[in-house]
Amino acid sequence: MSTEDERRARLMLPDRSEVLAAGVLILRETLRHLELDAIEASEHDLLDGAALAAAELPEPDEGDAPPGAYTCC
């Protein structure tokens, strides 16, 4: 078993060692509860994904408005 100093030395963010360990434990138990074998992670923000998804949307037709939208002209 390693000491706290040894564990901190192996981490990229040693000041966050306790938080990282807790996060790993939560992730492991969540995977077990949901009966999943793996999870996919990203280093990007949720907004990056939303922007990328929006970029894939087709251009709206000119004058196209959602149902019930008020158009003045």
CHARMM-style PDB file with segment names, atoms N, HN, CA, C and O in Angstrom:
ATOM      1  N   MET     1       0.854  -1.183   0.000  1.00  0.00      PROA
ATOM      2  CA  MET     1       0.000   0.000   0.000  1.00  0.00      PROA
ATOM      3  C   MET     1       0.890   1.233   0.000  1.00  0.00      PROA
ATOM      4  O   MET     1       1.889   1.287   0.718  1.00  0.00      PROA
ATOM      5  N   SER     2       0.525   2.220  -0.807  1.00  0.00      PROA
ATOM      6  HN  SER     2      -0.286   2.176  -1.390  1.00  0.00      PROA
ATOM      7  CA  SER     2       1.349   3.420  -0.914  1.00  0.00      PROA
ATOM      8  C   SER     2       0.895   4.490   0.078  1.00  0.00      PROA
ATOM      9  O   SER     2      -0.250   4.511   0.532  1.00  0.00      PROA
ATOM     10  N   THR     3       1.827   5.366   0.391  1.00  0.00      PROA
ATOM     11  HN  THR     3       2.756   5.350   0.022  1.00  0.00      PROA
ATOM     12  CA  THR     3       1.517   6.455   1.315  1.00  0.00      PROA
ATOM     13  C   THR     3       0.840   7.592   0.546  1.00  0.00      PROA
ATOM     14  O   THR     3       0.818   7.599  -0.685  1.00  0.00      PROA
ATOM     15  N   GLU     4       0.297   8.537   1.283  1.00  0.00      PROA
ATOM     16  HN  GLU     4       0.315   8.531   2.283  1.00  0.00      PROA
ATOM     17  CA  GLU     4      -0.343   9.695   0.667  1.00  0.00      PROA
ATOM     18  C   GLU     4       0.650  10.462  -0.208  1.00  0.00      PROA
ATOM     19  O   GLU     4       0.298  10.882  -1.310  1.00  0.00      PROA
ATOM     20  N   ASP     5       1.866  10.647   0.260  1.00  0.00      PROA
ATOM     21  HN  ASP     5       2.151  10.306   1.156  1.00  0.00      PROA
ATOM     22  CA  ASP     5       2.876  11.369  -0.526  1.00  0.00      PROA
ATOM     23  C   ASP     5       3.224  10.618  -1.816  1.00  0.00      PROA
ATOM     24  O   ASP     5       3.432  11.246  -2.855  1.00  0.00      PROA
ATOM     25  N   GLU     6       3.288   9.301  -1.762  1.00  0.00      PROA
ATOM     26  HN  GLU     6       3.119   8.791  -0.918  1.00  0.00      PROA
ATOM     27  CA  GLU     6       3.579   8.510  -2.962  1.00  0.00      PROA
ATOM     28  C   GLU     6       2.441   8.620  -3.973  1.00  0.00      PROA
ATOM     29  O   GLU     6       2.683   8.743  -5.174  1.00  0.00      PROA
ATOM     30  N   ARG     7       1.204   8.577  -3.489  1.00  0.00      PROA
ATOM     31  HN  ARG     7       1.007   8.477  -2.513  1.00  0.00      PROA
ATOM     32  CA  ARG     7       0.052   8.719  -4.384  1.00  0.00      PROA
ATOM     33  C   ARG     7       0.028  10.102  -5.014  1.00  0.00      PROA
ATOM     34  O   ARG     7      -0.223  10.230  -6.213  1.00  0.00      PROA
ATOM     35  N   ARG     8       0.282  11.127  -4.235  1.00  0.00      PROA
ATOM     36  HN  ARG     8       0.486  11.023  -3.262  1.00  0.00      PROA
ATOM     37  CA  ARG     8       0.292  12.491  -4.760  1.00  0.00      PROA
ATOM     38  C   ARG     8       1.383  12.673  -5.812  1.00  0.00      PROA
ATOM     39  O   ARG     8       1.178  13.390  -6.791  1.00  0.00      PROA
ATOM     40  N   ALA     9       2.530  12.040  -5.627  1.00  0.00      PROA
ATOM     41  HN  ALA     9       2.697  11.458  -4.831  1.00  0.00      PROA
ATOM     42  CA  ALA     9       3.644  12.175  -6.563  1.00  0.00      PROA
ATOM     43  C   ALA     9       3.299  11.576  -7.928  1.00  0.00      PROA
ATOM     44  O   ALA     9       3.835  12.025  -8.942  1.00  0.00      PROA
ATOM     45  N   ARG    10       2.425  10.582  -7.976  1.00  0.00      PROA
ATOM     46  HN  ARG    10       1.990  10.218  -7.153  1.00  0.00      PROA
ATOM     47  CA  ARG    10       2.048   9.939  -9.240  1.00  0.00      PROA
ATOM     48  C   ARG    10       0.981  10.712 -10.010  1.00  0.00      PROA
ATOM     49  O   ARG    10       0.763  10.450 -11.193  1.00  0.00      PROA
ATOM     50  N   LEU    11       0.326  11.645  -9.365  1.00  0.00      PROA
ATOM     51  HN  LEU    11       0.504  11.858  -8.404  1.00  0.00      PROA
ATOM     52  CA  LEU    11      -0.771  12.373  -9.998  1.00  0.00      PROA
ATOM     53  C   LEU    11      -0.281  13.601 -10.752  1.00  0.00      PROA
ATOM     54  O   LEU    11       0.712  14.228 -10.382  1.00  0.00      PROA
ATOM     55  N   MET    12      -0.994  13.925 -11.807  1.00  0.00      PROA
ATOM     56  HN  MET    12      -1.801  13.417 -12.109  1.00  0.00      PROA
ATOM     57  CA  MET    12      -0.690  15.144 -12.548  1.00  0.00      PROA
ATOM     58  C   MET    12      -1.123  16.374 -11.743  1.00  0.00      PROA
ATOM     59  O   MET    12      -0.480  17.421 -11.824  1.00  0.00      PROA
ATOM     60  N   LEU    13      -2.183  16.260 -10.986  1.00  0.00      PROA
ATOM     61  HN  LEU    13      -2.706  15.409 -10.921  1.00  0.00      PROA
ATOM     62  CA  LEU    13      -2.694  17.348 -10.162  1.00  0.00      PROA
ATOM     63  C   LEU    13      -2.673  16.908  -8.698  1.00  0.00      PROA
ATOM     64  O   LEU    13      -3.719  16.553  -8.154  1.00  0.00      PROA
ATOM     65  N   PRO    14      -1.518  16.924  -8.056  1.00  0.00      PROA
ATOM     66  CA  PRO    14      -1.406  16.347  -6.720  1.00  0.00      PROA
ATOM     67  C   PRO    14      -2.317  16.989  -5.674  1.00  0.00      PROA
ATOM     68  O   PRO    14      -2.724  16.309  -4.731  1.00  0.00      PROA
ATOM     69  N   ASP    15      -2.643  18.243  -5.803  1.00  0.00      PROA
ATOM     70  HN  ASP    15      -2.313  18.796  -6.569  1.00  0.00      PROA
ATOM     71  CA  ASP    15      -3.512  18.888  -4.820  1.00  0.00      PROA
ATOM     72  C   ASP    15      -4.953  18.393  -4.903  1.00  0.00      PROA
ATOM     73  O   ASP    15      -5.752  18.650  -4.003  1.00  0.00      PROA
ATOM     74  N   ARG    16      -5.281  17.693  -5.967  1.00  0.00      PROA
ATOM     75  HN  ARG    16      -4.632  17.484  -6.699  1.00  0.00      PROA
ATOM     76  CA  ARG    16      -6.648  17.201  -6.152  1.00  0.00      PROA
ATOM     77  C   ARG    16      -6.756  15.701  -5.916  1.00  0.00      PROA
ATOM     78  O   ARG    16      -7.753  15.087  -6.296  1.00  0.00      PROA
ATOM     79  N   SER    17      -5.750  15.108  -5.296  1.00  0.00      PROA
ATOM     80  HN  SER    17      -4.940  15.607  -4.987  1.00  0.00      PROA
ATOM     81  CA  SER    17      -5.717  13.654  -5.151  1.00  0.00      PROA
ATOM     82  C   SER    17      -6.941  13.104  -4.424  1.00  0.00      PROA
ATOM     83  O   SER    17      -7.459  12.056  -4.810  1.00  0.00      PROA
ATOM     84  N   GLU    18      -7.405  13.775  -3.403  1.00  0.00      PROA
ATOM     85  HN  GLU    18      -6.984  14.626  -3.090  1.00  0.00      PROA
ATOM     86  CA  GLU    18      -8.570  13.275  -2.666  1.00  0.00      PROA
ATOM     87  C   GLU    18      -9.836  13.379  -3.508  1.00  0.00      PROA
ATOM     88  O   GLU    18     -10.674  12.478  -3.482  1.00  0.00      PROA
ATOM     89  N   VAL    19      -9.978  14.458  -4.243  1.00  0.00      PROA
ATOM     90  HN  VAL    19      -9.298  15.190  -4.264  1.00  0.00      PROA
ATOM     91  CA  VAL    19     -11.159  14.640  -5.091  1.00  0.00      PROA
ATOM     92  C   VAL    19     -11.149  13.627  -6.229  1.00  0.00      PROA
ATOM     93  O   VAL    19     -12.187  13.053  -6.559  1.00  0.00      PROA
ATOM     94  N   LEU    20      -9.986  13.406  -6.828  1.00  0.00      PROA
ATOM     95  HN  LEU    20      -9.143  13.872  -6.560  1.00  0.00      PROA
ATOM     96  CA  LEU    20      -9.888  12.443  -7.931  1.00  0.00      PROA
ATOM     97  C   LEU    20     -10.224  11.036  -7.456  1.00  0.00      PROA
ATOM     98  O   LEU    20     -10.937  10.301  -8.139  1.00  0.00      PROA
ATOM     99  N   ALA    21      -9.719  10.664  -6.298  1.00  0.00      PROA
ATOM    100  HN  ALA    21      -9.140  11.261  -5.743  1.00  0.00      PROA
ATOM    101  CA  ALA    21     -10.003   9.327  -5.767  1.00  0.00      PROA
ATOM    102  C   ALA    21     -11.500   9.159  -5.510  1.00  0.00      PROA
ATOM    103  O   ALA    21     -12.067   8.107  -5.804  1.00  0.00      PROA
ATOM    104  N   ALA    22     -12.132  10.182  -4.968  1.00  0.00      PROA
ATOM    105  HN  ALA    22     -11.671  11.037  -4.729  1.00  0.00      PROA
ATOM    106  CA  ALA    22     -13.576  10.112  -4.718  1.00  0.00      PROA
ATOM    107  C   ALA    22     -14.340  10.016  -6.033  1.00  0.00      PROA
ATOM    108  O   ALA    22     -15.318   9.273  -6.128  1.00  0.00      PROA
ATOM    109  N   GLY    23     -13.906  10.756  -7.042  1.00  0.00      PROA
ATOM    110  HN  GLY    23     -13.112  11.359  -6.965  1.00  0.00      PROA
ATOM    111  CA  GLY    23     -14.565  10.709  -8.345  1.00  0.00      PROA
ATOM    112  C   GLY    23     -14.473   9.336  -8.983  1.00  0.00      PROA
ATOM    113  O   GLY    23     -15.437   8.858  -9.581  1.00  0.00      PROA
ATOM    114  N   VAL    24     -13.324   8.703  -8.858  1.00  0.00      PROA
ATOM    115  HN  VAL    24     -12.541   9.091  -8.372  1.00  0.00      PROA
ATOM    116  CA  VAL    24     -13.143   7.360  -9.406  1.00  0.00      PROA
ATOM    117  C   VAL    24     -14.067   6.372  -8.699  1.00  0.00      PROA
ATOM    118  O   VAL    24     -14.659   5.499  -9.335  1.00  0.00      PROA
ATOM    119  N   LEU    25     -14.184   6.515  -7.403  1.00  0.00      PROA
ATOM    120  HN  LEU    25     -13.703   7.224  -6.887  1.00  0.00      PROA
ATOM    121  CA  LEU    25     -15.073   5.636  -6.639  1.00  0.00      PROA
ATOM    122  C   LEU    25     -16.527   5.826  -7.068  1.00  0.00      PROA
ATOM    123  O   LEU    25     -17.252   4.848  -7.255  1.00  0.00      PROA
ATOM    124  N   ILE    26     -16.952   7.066  -7.222  1.00  0.00      PROA
ATOM    125  HN  ILE    26     -16.364   7.860  -7.070  1.00  0.00      PROA
ATOM    126  CA  ILE    26     -18.327   7.346  -7.667  1.00  0.00      PROA
ATOM    127  C   ILE    26     -18.557   6.780  -9.061  1.00  0.00      PROA
ATOM    128  O   ILE    26     -19.592   6.168  -9.322  1.00  0.00      PROA
ATOM    129  N   LEU    27     -17.598   6.982  -9.955  1.00  0.00      PROA
ATOM    130  HN  LEU    27     -16.756   7.480  -9.743  1.00  0.00      PROA
ATOM    131  CA  LEU    27     -17.725   6.458 -11.318  1.00  0.00      PROA
ATOM    132  C   LEU    27     -17.824   4.939 -11.309  1.00  0.00      PROA
ATOM    133  O   LEU    27     -18.669   4.368 -11.999  1.00  0.00      PROA
ATOM    134  N   ARG    28     -16.975   4.287 -10.542  1.00  0.00      PROA
ATOM    135  HN  ARG    28     -16.288   4.751  -9.982  1.00  0.00      PROA
ATOM    136  CA  ARG    28     -16.997   2.812 -10.479  1.00  0.00      PROA
ATOM    137  C   ARG    28     -18.347   2.301  -9.986  1.00  0.00      PROA
ATOM    138  O   ARG    28     -18.904   1.364 -10.558  1.00  0.00      PROA
ATOM    139  N   GLU    29     -18.868   2.907  -8.939  1.00  0.00      PROA
ATOM    140  HN  GLU    29     -18.416   3.668  -8.475  1.00  0.00      PROA
ATOM    141  CA  GLU    29     -20.144   2.450  -8.391  1.00  0.00      PROA
ATOM    142  C   GLU    29     -21.305   2.764  -9.339  1.00  0.00      PROA
ATOM    143  O   GLU    29     -22.267   1.999  -9.407  1.00  0.00      PROA
ATOM    144  N   THR    30     -21.224   3.869 -10.065  1.00  0.00      PROA
ATOM    145  HN  THR    30     -20.443   4.490 -10.009  1.00  0.00      PROA
ATOM    146  CA  THR    30     -22.254   4.196 -11.047  1.00  0.00      PROA
ATOM    147  C   THR    30     -22.254   3.177 -12.175  1.00  0.00      PROA
ATOM    148  O   THR    30     -23.313   2.719 -12.604  1.00  0.00      PROA
ATOM    149  N   LEU    31     -21.070   2.823 -12.657  1.00  0.00      PROA
ATOM    150  HN  LEU    31     -20.209   3.195 -12.309  1.00  0.00      PROA
ATOM    151  CA  LEU    31     -20.968   1.806 -13.709  1.00  0.00      PROA
ATOM    152  C   LEU    31     -21.546   0.471 -13.228  1.00  0.00      PROA
ATOM    153  O   LEU    31     -22.267  -0.204 -13.962  1.00  0.00      PROA
ATOM    154  N   ARG    32     -21.224   0.107 -12.004  1.00  0.00      PROA
ATOM    155  HN  ARG    32     -20.639   0.656 -11.407  1.00  0.00      PROA
ATOM    156  CA  ARG    32     -21.770  -1.143 -11.454  1.00  0.00      PROA
ATOM    157  C   ARG    32     -23.289  -1.088 -11.369  1.00  0.00      PROA
ATOM    158  O   ARG    32     -23.972  -2.036 -11.755  1.00  0.00      PROA
ATOM    159  N   HSD    33     -23.818   0.026 -10.863  1.00  0.00      PROA
ATOM    160  HN  HSD    33     -23.263   0.797 -10.549  1.00  0.00      PROA
ATOM    161  CA  HSD    33     -25.263   0.168 -10.691  1.00  0.00      PROA
ATOM    162  C   HSD    33     -25.990   0.105 -12.035  1.00  0.00      PROA
ATOM    163  O   HSD    33     -27.055  -0.503 -12.141  1.00  0.00      PROA
ATOM    164  N   LEU    34     -25.413   0.733 -13.057  1.00  0.00      PROA
ATOM    165  HN  LEU    34     -24.548   1.227 -12.971  1.00  0.00      PROA
ATOM    166  CA  LEU    34     -26.037   0.746 -14.379  1.00  0.00      PROA
ATOM    167  C   LEU    34     -25.662  -0.466 -15.225  1.00  0.00      PROA
ATOM    168  O   LEU    34     -26.089  -0.588 -16.374  1.00  0.00      PROA
ATOM    169  N   GLU    35     -24.860  -1.359 -14.647  1.00  0.00      PROA
ATOM    170  HN  GLU    35     -24.514  -1.260 -13.715  1.00  0.00      PROA
ATOM    171  CA  GLU    35     -24.406  -2.573 -15.326  1.00  0.00      PROA
ATOM    172  C   GLU    35     -23.708  -2.254 -16.648  1.00  0.00      PROA
ATOM    173  O   GLU    35     -23.988  -2.869 -17.677  1.00  0.00      PROA
ATOM    174  N   LEU    36     -22.798  -1.284 -16.600  1.00  0.00      PROA
ATOM    175  HN  LEU    36     -22.571  -0.784 -15.764  1.00  0.00      PROA
ATOM    176  CA  LEU    36     -22.021  -0.891 -17.771  1.00  0.00      PROA
ATOM    177  C   LEU    36     -20.582  -1.358 -17.609  1.00  0.00      PROA
ATOM    178  O   LEU    36     -20.061  -1.431 -16.496  1.00  0.00      PROA
ATOM    179  N   ASP    37     -19.944  -1.674 -18.737  1.00  0.00      PROA
ATOM    180  HN  ASP    37     -20.366  -1.614 -19.641  1.00  0.00      PROA
ATOM    181  CA  ASP    37     -18.551  -2.118 -18.703  1.00  0.00      PROA
ATOM    182  C   ASP    37     -17.569  -0.971 -18.902  1.00  0.00      PROA
ATOM    183  O   ASP    37     -16.408  -1.069 -18.505  1.00  0.00      PROA
ATOM    184  N   ALA    38     -18.029   0.108 -19.513  1.00  0.00      PROA
ATOM    185  HN  ALA    38     -18.973   0.187 -19.835  1.00  0.00      PROA
ATOM    186  CA  ALA    38     -17.117   1.201 -19.835  1.00  0.00      PROA
ATOM    187  C   ALA    38     -17.893   2.503 -19.944  1.00  0.00      PROA
ATOM    188  O   ALA    38     -19.123   2.520 -19.971  1.00  0.00      PROA
ATOM    189  N   ILE    39     -17.140   3.588 -20.007  1.00  0.00      PROA
ATOM    190  HN  ILE    39     -16.140   3.574 -19.985  1.00  0.00      PROA
ATOM    191  CA  ILE    39     -17.706   4.914 -20.194  1.00  0.00      PROA
ATOM    192  C   ILE    39     -16.808   5.667 -21.158  1.00  0.00      PROA
ATOM    193  O   ILE    39     -15.598   5.440 -21.189  1.00  0.00      PROA
ATOM    194  N   GLU    40     -17.385   6.550 -21.936  1.00  0.00      PROA
ATOM    195  HN  GLU    40     -18.368   6.734 -21.911  1.00  0.00      PROA
ATOM    196  CA  GLU    40     -16.605   7.370 -22.858  1.00  0.00      PROA
ATOM    197  C   GLU    40     -16.488   8.772 -22.267  1.00  0.00      PROA
ATOM    198  O   GLU    40     -17.489   9.367 -21.868  1.00  0.00      PROA
ATOM    199  N   ALA    41     -15.292   9.288 -22.213  1.00  0.00      PROA
ATOM    200  HN  ALA    41     -14.479   8.805 -22.538  1.00  0.00      PROA
ATOM    201  CA  ALA    41     -15.057  10.615 -21.633  1.00  0.00      PROA
ATOM    202  C   ALA    41     -14.444  11.531 -22.673  1.00  0.00      PROA
ATOM    203  O   ALA    41     -13.847  11.085 -23.653  1.00  0.00      PROA
ATOM    204  N   SER    42     -14.605  12.803 -22.436  1.00  0.00      PROA
ATOM    205  HN  SER    42     -15.090  13.164 -21.640  1.00  0.00      PROA
ATOM    206  CA  SER    42     -14.054  13.810 -23.330  1.00  0.00      PROA
ATOM    207  C   SER    42     -13.354  14.885 -22.510  1.00  0.00      PROA
ATOM    208  O   SER    42     -13.747  15.166 -21.378  1.00  0.00      PROA
ATOM    209  N   GLU    43     -12.341  15.471 -23.072  1.00  0.00      PROA
ATOM    210  HN  GLU    43     -12.021  15.244 -23.992  1.00  0.00      PROA
ATOM    211  CA  GLU    43     -11.655  16.575 -22.417  1.00  0.00      PROA
ATOM    212  C   GLU    43     -12.301  17.906 -22.778  1.00  0.00      PROA
ATOM    213  O   GLU    43     -11.844  18.957 -22.328  1.00  0.00      PROA
ATOM    214  N   HSD    44     -13.352  17.875 -23.579  1.00  0.00      PROA
ATOM    215  HN  HSD    44     -13.724  17.021 -23.945  1.00  0.00      PROA
ATOM    216  CA  HSD    44     -14.006  19.092 -24.027  1.00  0.00      PROA
ATOM    217  C   HSD    44     -15.228  19.388 -23.181  1.00  0.00      PROA
ATOM    218  O   HSD    44     -15.756  18.506 -22.506  1.00  0.00      PROA
ATOM    219  N   ASP    45     -15.663  20.604 -23.221  1.00  0.00      PROA
ATOM    220  HN  ASP    45     -15.234  21.321 -23.770  1.00  0.00      PROA
ATOM    221  CA  ASP    45     -16.810  21.097 -22.484  1.00  0.00      PROA
ATOM    222  C   ASP    45     -18.105  20.672 -23.166  1.00  0.00      PROA
ATOM    223  O   ASP    45     -18.119  20.398 -24.366  1.00  0.00      PROA
ATOM    224  N   LEU    46     -19.179  20.619 -22.409  1.00  0.00      PROA
ATOM    225  HN  LEU    46     -19.168  20.842 -21.434  1.00  0.00      PROA
ATOM    226  CA  LEU    46     -20.491  20.288 -22.953  1.00  0.00      PROA
ATOM    227  C   LEU    46     -20.898  21.279 -24.046  1.00  0.00      PROA
ATOM    228  O   LEU    46     -21.541  20.898 -25.025  1.00  0.00      PROA
ATOM    229  N   LEU    47     -20.524  22.547 -23.876  1.00  0.00      PROA
ATOM    230  HN  LEU    47     -20.003  22.856 -23.081  1.00  0.00      PROA
ATOM    231  CA  LEU    47     -20.872  23.549 -24.882  1.00  0.00      PROA
ATOM    232  C   LEU    47     -20.162  23.287 -26.198  1.00  0.00      PROA
ATOM    233  O   LEU    47     -20.696  23.616 -27.257  1.00  0.00      PROA
ATOM    234  N   ASP    48     -18.967  22.702 -26.159  1.00  0.00      PROA
ATOM    235  HN  ASP    48     -18.533  22.434 -25.298  1.00  0.00      PROA
ATOM    236  CA  ASP    48     -18.279  22.328 -27.399  1.00  0.00      PROA
ATOM    237  C   ASP    48     -19.128  21.337 -28.180  1.00  0.00      PROA
ATOM    238  O   ASP    48     -19.279  21.461 -29.395  1.00  0.00      PROA
ATOM    239  N   GLY    49     -19.680  20.354 -27.481  1.00  0.00      PROA
ATOM    240  HN  GLY    49     -19.558  20.253 -26.494  1.00  0.00      PROA
ATOM    241  CA  GLY    49     -20.531  19.361 -28.133  1.00  0.00      PROA
ATOM    242  C   GLY    49     -21.789  19.984 -28.696  1.00  0.00      PROA
ATOM    243  O   GLY    49     -22.224  19.624 -29.790  1.00  0.00      PROA
ATOM    244  N   ALA    50     -22.384  20.920 -27.958  1.00  0.00      PROA
ATOM    245  HN  ALA    50     -22.031  21.212 -27.069  1.00  0.00      PROA
ATOM    246  CA  ALA    50     -23.591  21.586 -28.451  1.00  0.00      PROA
ATOM    247  C   ALA    50     -23.277  22.406 -29.696  1.00  0.00      PROA
ATOM    248  O   ALA    50     -24.066  22.429 -30.640  1.00  0.00      PROA
ATOM    249  N   ALA    51     -22.134  23.078 -29.705  1.00  0.00      PROA
ATOM    250  HN  ALA    51     -21.493  23.060 -28.938  1.00  0.00      PROA
ATOM    251  CA  ALA    51     -21.748  23.875 -30.871  1.00  0.00      PROA
ATOM    252  C   ALA    51     -21.486  22.980 -32.080  1.00  0.00      PROA
ATOM    253  O   ALA    51     -21.881  23.311 -33.198  1.00  0.00      PROA
ATOM    254  N   LEU    52     -20.825  21.855 -31.856  1.00  0.00      PROA
ATOM    255  HN  LEU    52     -20.505  21.586 -30.947  1.00  0.00      PROA
ATOM    256  CA  LEU    52     -20.563  20.930 -32.956  1.00  0.00      PROA
ATOM    257  C   LEU    52     -21.861  20.342 -33.505  1.00  0.00      PROA
ATOM    258  O   LEU    52     -22.018  20.198 -34.718  1.00  0.00      PROA
ATOM    259  N   ALA    53     -22.786  20.005 -32.615  1.00  0.00      PROA
ATOM    260  HN  ALA    53     -22.659  20.122 -31.630  1.00  0.00      PROA
ATOM    261  CA  ALA    53     -24.080  19.472 -33.069  1.00  0.00      PROA
ATOM    262  C   ALA    53     -24.848  20.535 -33.846  1.00  0.00      PROA
ATOM    263  O   ALA    53     -25.479  20.223 -34.856  1.00  0.00      PROA
ATOM    264  N   ALA    54     -24.803  21.782 -33.391  1.00  0.00      PROA
ATOM    265  HN  ALA    54     -24.290  22.035 -32.571  1.00  0.00      PROA
ATOM    266  CA  ALA    54     -25.499  22.858 -34.092  1.00  0.00      PROA
ATOM    267  C   ALA    54     -24.891  23.097 -35.464  1.00  0.00      PROA
ATOM    268  O   ALA    54     -25.604  23.445 -36.405  1.00  0.00      PROA
ATOM    269  N   ALA    55     -23.586  22.914 -35.589  1.00  0.00      PROA
ATOM    270  HN  ALA    55     -23.007  22.631 -34.825  1.00  0.00      PROA
ATOM    271  CA  ALA    55     -22.922  23.114 -36.877  1.00  0.00      PROA
ATOM    272  C   ALA    55     -23.366  22.069 -37.902  1.00  0.00      PROA
ATOM    273  O   ALA    55     -23.256  22.298 -39.107  1.00  0.00      PROA
ATOM    274  N   GLU    56     -23.861  20.935 -37.435  1.00  0.00      PROA
ATOM    275  HN  GLU    56     -23.951  20.749 -36.456  1.00  0.00      PROA
ATOM    276  CA  GLU    56     -24.310  19.875 -38.335  1.00  0.00      PROA
ATOM    277  C   GLU    56     -25.759  20.069 -38.790  1.00  0.00      PROA
ATOM    278  O   GLU    56     -26.222  19.361 -39.684  1.00  0.00      PROA
ATOM    279  N   LEU    57     -26.481  21.023 -38.185  1.00  0.00      PROA
ATOM    280  HN  LEU    57     -26.106  21.598 -37.459  1.00  0.00      PROA
ATOM    281  CA  LEU    57     -27.881  21.242 -38.548  1.00  0.00      PROA
ATOM    282  C   LEU    57     -27.977  21.881 -39.928  1.00  0.00      PROA
ATOM    283  O   LEU    57     -27.108  22.663 -40.312  1.00  0.00      PROA
ATOM    284  N   PRO    58     -29.020  21.556 -40.669  1.00  0.00      PROA
ATOM    285  CA  PRO    58     -29.180  22.199 -41.984  1.00  0.00      PROA
ATOM    286  C   PRO    58     -29.524  23.676 -41.822  1.00  0.00      PROA
ATOM    287  O   PRO    58     -30.100  24.078 -40.810  1.00  0.00      PROA
ATOM    288  N   GLU    59     -29.175  24.469 -42.807  1.00  0.00      PROA
ATOM    289  HN  GLU    59     -28.708  24.143 -43.628  1.00  0.00      PROA
ATOM    290  CA  GLU    59     -29.518  25.885 -42.797  1.00  0.00      PROA
ATOM    291  C   GLU    59     -31.039  26.018 -42.857  1.00  0.00      PROA
ATOM    292  O   GLU    59     -31.686  25.299 -43.618  1.00  0.00      PROA
ATOM    293  N   PRO    60     -31.627  26.931 -42.060  1.00  0.00      PROA
ATOM    294  CA  PRO    60     -33.084  27.107 -42.119  1.00  0.00      PROA
ATOM    295  C   PRO    60     -33.487  27.752 -43.438  1.00  0.00      PROA
ATOM    296  O   PRO    60     -32.739  28.543 -44.012  1.00  0.00      PROA
ATOM    297  N   ASP    61     -34.680  27.403 -43.909  1.00  0.00      PROA
ATOM    298  HN  ASP    61     -35.288  26.761 -43.443  1.00  0.00      PROA
ATOM    299  CA  ASP    61     -35.219  28.027 -45.122  1.00  0.00      PROA
ATOM    300  C   ASP    61     -35.570  29.480 -44.818  1.00  0.00      PROA
ATOM    301  O   ASP    61     -35.955  29.806 -43.696  1.00  0.00      PROA
ATOM    302  N   GLU    62     -35.438  30.341 -45.804  1.00  0.00      PROA
ATOM    303  HN  GLU    62     -35.125  30.076 -46.716  1.00  0.00      PROA
ATOM    304  CA  GLU    62     -35.757  31.757 -45.643  1.00  0.00      PROA
ATOM    305  C   GLU    62     -37.213  31.903 -45.227  1.00  0.00      PROA
ATOM    306  O   GLU    62     -38.103  31.325 -45.850  1.00  0.00      PROA
ATOM    307  N   GLY    63     -37.454  32.670 -44.182  1.00  0.00      PROA
ATOM    308  HN  GLY    63     -36.731  33.140 -43.675  1.00  0.00      PROA
ATOM    309  CA  GLY    63     -38.814  32.904 -43.709  1.00  0.00      PROA
ATOM    310  C   GLY    63     -39.395  31.760 -42.911  1.00  0.00      PROA
ATOM    311  O   GLY    63     -40.539  31.838 -42.464  1.00  0.00      PROA
ATOM    312  N   ASP    64     -38.635  30.702 -42.723  1.00  0.00      PROA
ATOM    313  HN  ASP    64     -37.705  30.639 -43.086  1.00  0.00      PROA
ATOM    314  CA  ASP    64     -39.124  29.545 -41.966  1.00  0.00      PROA
ATOM    315  C   ASP    64     -39.188  29.904 -40.485  1.00  0.00      PROA
ATOM    316  O   ASP    64     -38.207  30.388 -39.918  1.00  0.00      PROA
ATOM    317  N   ALA    65     -40.302  29.676 -39.878  1.00  0.00      PROA
ATOM    318  HN  ALA    65     -41.098  29.283 -40.338  1.00  0.00      PROA
ATOM    319  CA  ALA    65     -40.471  29.948 -38.437  1.00  0.00      PROA
ATOM    320  C   ALA    65     -41.090  28.723 -37.800  1.00  0.00      PROA
ATOM    321  O   ALA    65     -41.843  27.996 -38.449  1.00  0.00      PROA
ATOM    322  N   PRO    66     -40.783  28.488 -36.542  1.00  0.00      PROA
ATOM    323  CA  PRO    66     -41.386  27.333 -35.849  1.00  0.00      PROA
ATOM    324  C   PRO    66     -42.887  27.503 -35.722  1.00  0.00      PROA
ATOM    325  O   PRO    66     -43.373  28.634 -35.737  1.00  0.00      PROA
ATOM    326  N   PRO    67     -43.637  26.420 -35.598  1.00  0.00      PROA
ATOM    327  CA  PRO    67     -45.094  26.506 -35.449  1.00  0.00      PROA
ATOM    328  C   PRO    67     -45.463  27.393 -34.264  1.00  0.00      PROA
ATOM    329  O   PRO    67     -44.901  27.264 -33.177  1.00  0.00      PROA
ATOM    330  N   GLY    68     -46.419  28.295 -34.491  1.00  0.00      PROA
ATOM    331  HN  GLY    68     -46.876  28.400 -35.374  1.00  0.00      PROA
ATOM    332  CA  GLY    68     -46.883  29.173 -33.427  1.00  0.00      PROA
ATOM    333  C   GLY    68     -46.057  30.421 -33.224  1.00  0.00      PROA
ATOM    334  O   GLY    68     -46.383  31.251 -32.374  1.00  0.00      PROA
ATOM    335  N   ALA    69     -44.984  30.569 -33.996  1.00  0.00      PROA
ATOM    336  HN  ALA    69     -44.718  29.895 -34.686  1.00  0.00      PROA
ATOM    337  CA  ALA    69     -44.133  31.753 -33.836  1.00  0.00      PROA
ATOM    338  C   ALA    69     -44.831  32.960 -34.430  1.00  0.00      PROA
ATOM    339  O   ALA    69     -45.499  32.858 -35.459  1.00  0.00      PROA
ATOM    340  N   TYR    70     -44.676  34.094 -33.784  1.00  0.00      PROA
ATOM    341  HN  TYR    70     -44.133  34.177 -32.948  1.00  0.00      PROA
ATOM    342  CA  TYR    70     -45.276  35.329 -34.266  1.00  0.00      PROA
ATOM    343  C   TYR    70     -44.367  35.955 -35.319  1.00  0.00      PROA
ATOM    344  O   TYR    70     -43.181  36.169 -35.069  1.00  0.00      PROA
ATOM    345  N   THR    71     -44.913  36.245 -36.479  1.00  0.00      PROA
ATOM    346  HN  THR    71     -45.876  36.071 -36.681  1.00  0.00      PROA
ATOM    347  CA  THR    71     -44.169  36.953 -37.522  1.00  0.00      PROA
ATOM    348  C   THR    71     -44.926  38.234 -37.839  1.00  0.00      PROA
ATOM    349  O   THR    71     -46.133  38.219 -38.079  1.00  0.00      PROA
ATOM    350  N   CYS    72     -44.216  39.308 -37.835  1.00  0.00      PROA
ATOM    351  HN  CYS    72     -43.236  39.320 -37.640  1.00  0.00      PROA
ATOM    352  CA  CYS    72     -44.882  40.615 -37.965  1.00  0.00      PROA
ATOM    353  C   CYS    72     -45.091  41.054 -39.399  1.00  0.00      PROA
ATOM    354  O   CYS    72     -45.964  41.888 -39.638  1.00  0.00      PROA
ATOM    355  N   CYS    73     -44.335  40.538 -40.384  1.00  0.00      PROA
ATOM    356  HN  CYS    73     -43.626  39.860 -40.190  1.00  0.00      PROA
ATOM    357  CA  CYS    73     -44.417  41.088 -41.730  1.00  0.00      PROA
ATOM    358  C   CYS    73     -44.807  40.056 -42.763  1.00  0.00      PROA
ATOM    359  OT1 CYS    73     -44.916  40.378 -43.946  1.00  0.00      PROA
TER     360      CYS     73
END
